Amino acid sequence: MERYDILQRFIRQEITVGQAATQLRRSVRQVERLRTKVEQDGLSGLIHKNRGRPSNRAMKPALQHNIERLVRSRYHDFGPTFAAEKLAEERGIVVSREKLRQLMAGWGLWKPRPRNQHGQYHAWRERKGSLGELVQFDGSYHAWFEDRAPAACLLAAIDDATGRIVRLAFEDWEGVLPSFRFWRGYVEERGKPCAIYLDRHSTYKVNTKLLLDDPQARTQFERAMHNLNIEVIHAHSPQAKGRVERLFETLQDRLVKELRLRGISTQTAANRFLAEEFLPSFNTKFAVVPRTAGDLHRPLAEKERNRFDRIFAVRETRVVTNDFTVQYRGMLLQLAPEQPTLVCRRDRVEVDAWMDDSLHLFLRERELCFAALPKRPPKVNARQVTALTREHPRWVPPRDHPWRRPFVTCQ
């Protein structure tokens, strides 16, 4: 109506065409066209001719029905973005994720997520500048294979600067040996990152109250990373390492369905699929360009490569007894008479359990010779009475026992 009043004033020559164009925020030529429509059709000439008609770019009902059939049968638990990608990859049907989100919400297959209304404050942290400057690492227990296999733990490392997944691996649990296998393969393939950002899980951080303030108290993981000169940073909240936390949210949605579509139900096949297909495709879609070009991963020194078995080993300290034996996890290890270094009683030796389940003893960086002794026979309690009857022996105190003495009170 406001436009109609301005055009009527222009038609009555109360204002010029330039003034009408300024008020309508249109060009002079467009104002002339609008004047012609008003003169021919009146007020209805300003109404868009497509009002009440279906759009020329609207999705055809047949195509919409086909998409609904495919989504309900094959992608019923997919998110709109992932479902749109799979429709394009597997069926050649190109539909925008926003359009599919609207359709799935109308079909009852997608519920819009409300905004998080928590009042907790978390400051934004800028990404690191270069690849390899900081790697976020964590593990996630989830039913990755759904009901086709037991739940497993997925270990993931994501670069902070690029958002690129640098390594993924399925393991049975998030322990010392699985972490060692993960990071040994990482540094052999890519080199040493400058720092690792992870949580305070007992595998990575000593959480005993008496040792929290002891800088010498380290876990096996911290000791191995210290030997490789890799800084370990512990986060105090999940939000602090939010990049890897959000990665697991994405993988629990996308990776579970990718494994289902390919019928993968074993960790070996899943790890092969991750390395050969999933990681290249994922990083192509979601990785970003770092602020600074270059890779800050440091190459391994020859000395570090030669000591890999010692670095990624479970190391404990034991004391040499008087008979030159070492006790370790219920075993008795006898040191040989001839050693590459002087061994004395009460010396503290390092017992390394390598990843191939072999044991090695070291003193002053020299490997000691030893042999495992057979287990000692169990001790028998000498006070235990063995009889051929089921009745328990009854103990009778002697006559001079204090219990038999009279109780005399002195006045």
Legacy VTK file of the C-alpha trace (Angstrom):
# vtk DataFile Version 3.0
C-alpha trace
ASCII
DATASET POLYDATA
POINTS 411 float
0.000 0.000 0.000
2.896 2.353 0.717
4.347 1.706 -2.719
0.906 2.237 -4.281
0.526 5.646 -2.604
3.963 6.773 -3.821
3.173 5.650 -7.378
-0.187 7.452 -7.296
1.567 10.686 -6.311
3.987 10.113 -9.207
1.106 9.493 -11.617
-0.578 12.717 -10.439
2.772 14.454 -11.076
3.065 15.567 -7.453
6.622 14.171 -7.334
9.190 13.523 -10.030
10.321 10.090 -11.216
13.656 10.592 -9.472
11.963 11.353 -6.141
9.711 8.306 -6.543
12.730 6.125 -7.303
14.476 7.419 -4.174
11.453 6.720 -1.953
10.857 3.255 -3.452
14.591 2.463 -3.532
14.275 1.341 -7.124
15.813 2.464 -10.387
14.062 4.984 -12.634
13.346 2.315 -15.235
11.773 0.050 -12.628
9.543 2.904 -11.414
8.334 3.439 -14.976
7.431 -0.257 -15.245
5.549 -0.145 -11.940
3.597 2.937 -13.085
2.492 1.057 -16.201
1.260 -1.917 -14.120
-0.631 0.345 -11.724
-2.285 2.176 -14.575
-3.377 -1.118 -16.153
-4.295 -3.308 -13.141
-4.479 -0.897 -10.241
-3.356 -2.143 -6.825
-3.221 -5.797 -7.967
-0.519 -4.834 -10.444
1.962 -4.585 -7.563
1.281 -8.143 -6.356
3.803 -10.736 -7.515
2.344 -12.957 -10.207
3.754 -16.136 -8.619
1.817 -15.618 -5.382
-0.318 -18.674 -4.711
1.442 -20.724 -7.382
4.035 -23.465 -6.806
7.599 -22.368 -7.404
9.271 -23.316 -10.639
12.208 -24.622 -8.591
10.061 -26.693 -6.233
10.945 -30.382 -5.868
8.798 -32.658 -7.968
6.399 -34.867 -5.957
7.801 -38.047 -7.537
11.355 -37.140 -6.545
10.259 -36.226 -3.041
8.456 -39.567 -2.689
11.573 -41.422 -3.893
13.776 -39.573 -1.386
11.360 -40.363 1.432
11.373 -44.051 0.511
15.183 -44.196 0.469
15.610 -42.268 3.704
13.055 -44.384 5.572
14.506 -47.685 4.353
18.262 -46.985 4.357
19.069 -43.731 6.163
16.358 -43.533 8.818
18.807 -42.754 11.660
21.114 -40.502 9.626
21.391 -36.774 10.188
20.238 -34.500 7.333
23.793 -33.530 6.339
25.086 -37.103 6.274
21.942 -38.394 4.546
22.275 -35.745 1.827
25.889 -36.801 1.230
24.973 -40.482 0.974
22.073 -39.768 -1.397
24.504 -37.963 -3.705
27.260 -40.613 -3.406
25.202 -43.800 -3.659
22.067 -42.755 -5.595
23.136 -39.656 -7.521
20.285 -37.615 -5.985
21.466 -34.087 -5.211
19.438 -32.339 -2.518
20.586 -29.607 -0.160
21.009 -30.516 3.473
18.635 -27.732 4.565
15.892 -28.968 2.227
16.388 -32.524 3.425
16.327 -31.305 7.038
12.932 -29.717 6.432
11.622 -32.848 4.723
12.897 -35.192 7.453
11.395 -32.975 10.149
8.065 -33.149 8.332
8.345 -36.939 8.067
9.124 -37.248 11.772
12.662 -38.585 11.142
14.525 -35.547 12.493
13.929 -33.465 15.587
15.601 -30.039 15.609
17.996 -29.712 18.498
17.389 -26.837 20.915
20.175 -24.453 21.690
22.237 -25.271 24.751
21.078 -22.885 27.455
23.734 -23.617 30.056
25.248 -20.659 31.862
28.806 -21.966 32.129
31.452 -19.722 30.634
34.247 -21.097 28.428
36.692 -18.742 26.768
37.440 -19.221 23.080
40.937 -20.391 22.219
42.481 -19.703 18.853
43.720 -22.630 16.810
47.416 -23.308 16.688
49.221 -21.962 13.665
50.877 -24.988 12.053
50.331 -28.679 11.483
51.951 -30.770 14.221
52.149 -27.939 16.757
49.423 -29.464 18.973
47.596 -32.793 18.642
44.481 -33.513 20.687
44.144 -37.159 21.733
41.397 -39.153 23.438
39.550 -42.464 23.468
35.840 -43.219 23.206
33.986 -46.381 24.294
30.935 -46.906 22.095
28.955 -49.594 20.311
30.812 -48.843 17.088
29.712 -52.130 15.494
26.203 -51.912 16.997
24.960 -55.451 17.752
27.363 -57.136 15.312
30.292 -57.158 17.762
31.075 -56.130 21.347
31.712 -52.488 22.194
35.223 -51.245 21.454
37.368 -48.213 22.202
38.284 -45.850 19.377
41.538 -43.923 19.879
41.705 -40.686 17.899
44.282 -37.958 17.332
43.245 -34.725 15.608
45.504 -31.847 14.660
44.514 -28.592 16.348
45.602 -26.254 13.551
43.912 -28.010 10.619
41.182 -30.157 12.194
42.685 -33.086 10.281
42.358 -36.554 11.800
45.945 -37.730 11.831
45.280 -41.216 13.187
42.368 -43.496 14.197
42.575 -47.002 15.651
40.192 -49.443 17.309
41.378 -51.107 20.525
39.751 -53.191 23.242
40.404 -50.602 25.942
42.156 -47.309 26.658
45.170 -48.672 28.497
48.932 -48.321 28.454
49.724 -50.906 25.771
46.968 -49.753 23.352
48.176 -46.158 23.775
51.748 -47.272 23.173
50.736 -49.095 19.959
48.838 -46.029 18.788
51.638 -43.531 19.357
54.416 -45.802 18.187
52.641 -46.113 14.854
52.008 -42.361 14.848
55.625 -41.254 15.331
56.924 -43.894 12.914
54.545 -42.652 10.219
54.467 -38.865 10.762
57.205 -37.948 13.248
56.993 -36.342 16.673
54.431 -33.575 17.327
55.410 -30.668 19.550
52.692 -31.313 22.160
49.824 -33.675 22.964
46.624 -32.373 24.574
44.643 -35.020 26.469
42.518 -35.589 29.560
43.447 -36.723 33.071
42.699 -40.410 32.593
44.759 -42.670 34.847
46.641 -43.958 31.799
47.994 -40.468 31.136
48.065 -38.741 34.544
48.934 -39.732 38.122
45.770 -38.909 40.063
46.795 -40.186 43.507
46.342 -37.335 45.980
49.693 -37.968 47.666
51.531 -37.701 44.316
49.656 -34.859 42.624
52.307 -32.293 43.559
55.286 -34.576 42.904
56.906 -33.561 39.586
58.812 -36.864 39.473
55.638 -38.972 39.610
54.880 -39.960 36.039
52.748 -42.515 34.326
54.201 -44.935 31.794
52.739 -42.766 29.014
54.264 -39.551 30.383
57.636 -41.232 30.774
57.576 -42.467 27.162
56.593 -39.048 25.793
59.303 -37.412 27.934
61.896 -39.734 26.389
60.720 -38.599 22.937
60.762 -34.922 23.988
57.003 -34.517 23.381
55.189 -32.180 25.747
52.086 -33.625 27.438
49.351 -31.132 28.395
46.442 -32.275 30.586
43.048 -30.615 30.153
40.994 -29.703 33.215
37.622 -29.974 31.442
36.187 -31.682 28.341
35.531 -28.266 26.800
39.245 -27.472 26.896
39.896 -30.178 24.294
36.577 -29.636 22.564
37.915 -30.379 19.087
38.467 -34.067 19.802
35.279 -34.262 21.888
33.201 -32.909 18.993
35.054 -35.269 16.676
33.717 -38.244 18.620
30.178 -36.856 18.367
30.590 -36.759 14.605
32.186 -40.216 14.405
29.531 -41.808 16.600
27.031 -40.607 14.013
28.914 -41.066 10.727
31.409 -43.861 11.352
28.847 -46.221 12.906
26.670 -45.937 9.798
29.632 -46.261 7.416
30.614 -49.523 9.109
27.014 -50.721 8.914
26.684 -49.920 5.198
29.871 -51.893 4.454
29.037 -54.783 6.795
32.255 -54.399 8.819
32.132 -56.092 12.228
35.778 -56.727 13.238
38.429 -54.358 14.533
40.990 -55.540 11.956
38.712 -54.813 9.013
37.594 -51.542 10.596
41.175 -50.313 11.076
41.954 -51.130 7.453
38.846 -49.238 6.303
39.776 -46.235 8.457
43.262 -45.948 6.992
42.406 -46.626 3.348
39.011 -44.985 2.814
37.474 -43.135 5.737
40.306 -40.819 6.797
41.131 -39.443 3.302
37.461 -38.757 2.592
36.777 -37.219 6.018
39.799 -34.940 5.951
38.967 -33.751 2.439
35.543 -32.610 3.617
36.300 -31.137 7.045
39.983 -30.168 7.283
40.859 -26.460 7.153
43.905 -24.572 5.932
46.350 -23.629 8.747
47.429 -20.040 9.300
51.071 -20.940 8.728
52.306 -23.281 6.035
54.655 -26.093 6.963
54.720 -29.182 9.121
56.177 -28.979 12.652
56.426 -32.747 13.127
60.028 -33.550 14.029
61.799 -36.533 12.461
62.989 -39.369 14.665
66.663 -39.566 15.507
68.515 -42.803 14.870
69.116 -43.217 18.602
65.393 -42.926 19.280
64.582 -45.513 16.626
67.062 -47.945 18.181
65.471 -47.442 21.622
61.849 -47.771 20.500
61.363 -51.060 22.334
62.624 -49.499 25.568
60.674 -46.264 25.167
57.339 -48.009 24.542
57.713 -50.534 27.358
56.039 -50.876 30.743
58.911 -50.058 33.100
59.076 -50.827 36.820
61.879 -50.663 39.377
62.912 -53.641 41.524
65.621 -54.265 44.163
68.260 -56.988 43.865
67.977 -59.300 46.892
70.845 -60.961 48.771
70.693 -64.073 46.578
70.831 -61.908 43.425
67.227 -62.477 42.459
64.574 -59.989 41.401
60.899 -60.444 42.146
58.494 -59.244 39.466
54.758 -59.913 39.315
54.892 -63.252 41.075
58.011 -64.390 39.180
61.520 -64.872 40.519
64.281 -63.774 38.141
67.791 -65.100 38.875
70.668 -62.911 37.708
73.540 -64.702 35.959
77.040 -64.737 37.575
78.572 -62.757 34.702
77.050 -59.416 33.764
78.029 -56.544 31.436
78.172 -54.216 34.454
78.794 -54.527 38.167
75.703 -55.660 40.060
75.583 -55.400 43.832
73.017 -56.387 46.419
70.292 -53.764 46.968
70.854 -52.273 43.527
67.710 -50.914 41.887
67.213 -52.408 38.418
64.663 -51.507 35.740
62.346 -54.286 34.567
60.937 -53.576 31.100
57.943 -55.493 29.739
58.185 -54.944 25.992
55.202 -54.904 23.677
56.095 -58.406 22.426
55.560 -59.754 26.020
59.272 -60.276 26.627
61.045 -59.194 29.851
64.340 -57.292 29.980
66.401 -56.095 32.952
68.578 -52.976 32.782
71.079 -51.394 35.144
72.934 -48.202 34.181
71.624 -48.604 30.595
73.159 -52.100 30.347
70.940 -55.109 29.780
71.398 -57.831 32.410
71.375 -61.572 31.886
68.830 -63.533 33.900
66.737 -66.686 33.979
63.240 -67.216 35.314
63.077 -69.613 38.248
60.184 -72.012 38.894
57.530 -70.832 41.270
58.127 -71.322 44.960
55.916 -73.872 46.742
53.125 -72.301 48.791
53.807 -71.775 52.476
52.077 -74.041 54.983
50.911 -72.596 58.274
52.687 -74.601 60.987
49.960 -73.870 63.519
47.333 -75.432 61.321
46.402 -78.878 62.713
45.593 -81.578 60.209
43.349 -84.364 61.475
41.267 -87.141 60.068
38.136 -86.005 61.833
35.733 -83.229 60.990
35.658 -81.950 64.558
37.765 -78.872 65.258
40.489 -79.442 67.899
39.645 -77.987 71.296
42.394 -76.171 73.141
42.499 -76.606 76.936
44.612 -74.091 78.882
47.181 -75.541 81.391
46.781 -75.259 85.154
49.238 -72.400 85.528
47.595 -70.345 82.784
46.654 -66.806 83.912
43.062 -67.591 83.147
43.069 -70.222 85.920
44.654 -68.026 88.571
42.310 -66.564 91.170
41.410 -62.920 90.888
42.575 -61.192 94.110
41.724 -57.606 94.906
44.120 -55.710 97.152
42.431 -53.571 99.847
LINES 1 412
411 0 1 2 3 4 5 6 7 8 9 10 11 12 13 14 15 16 17 18 19 20 21 22 23 24 25 26 27 28 29 30 31 32 33 34 35 36 37 38 39 40 41 42 43 44 45 46 47 48 49 50 51 52 53 54 55 56 57 58 59 60 61 62 63 64 65 66 67 68 69 70 71 72 73 74 75 76 77 78 79 80 81 82 83 84 85 86 87 88 89 90 91 92 93 94 95 96 97 98 99 100 101 102 103 104 105 106 107 108 109 110 111 112 113 114 115 116 117 118 119 120 121 122 123 124 125 126 127 128 129 130 131 132 133 134 135 136 137 138 139 140 141 142 143 144 145 146 147 148 149 150 151 152 153 154 155 156 157 158 159 160 161 162 163 164 165 166 167 168 169 170 171 172 173 174 175 176 177 178 179 180 181 182 183 184 185 186 187 188 189 190 191 192 193 194 195 196 197 198 199 200 201 202 203 204 205 206 207 208 209 210 211 212 213 214 215 216 217 218 219 220 221 222 223 224 225 226 227 228 229 230 231 232 233 234 235 236 237 238 239 240 241 242 243 244 245 246 247 248 249 250 251 252 253 254 255 256 257 258 259 260 261 262 263 264 265 266 267 268 269 270 271 272 273 274 275 276 277 278 279 280 281 282 283 284 285 286 287 288 289 290 291 292 293 294 295 296 297 298 299 300 301 302 303 304 305 306 307 308 309 310 311 312 313 314 315 316 317 318 319 320 321 322 323 324 325 326 327 328 329 330 331 332 333 334 335 336 337 338 339 340 341 342 343 344 345 346 347 348 349 350 351 352 353 354 355 356 357 358 359 360 361 362 363 364 365 366 367 368 369 370 371 372 373 374 375 376 377 378 379 380 381 382 383 384 385 386 387 388 389 390 391 392 393 394 395 396 397 398 399 400 401 402 403 404 405 406 407 408 409 410
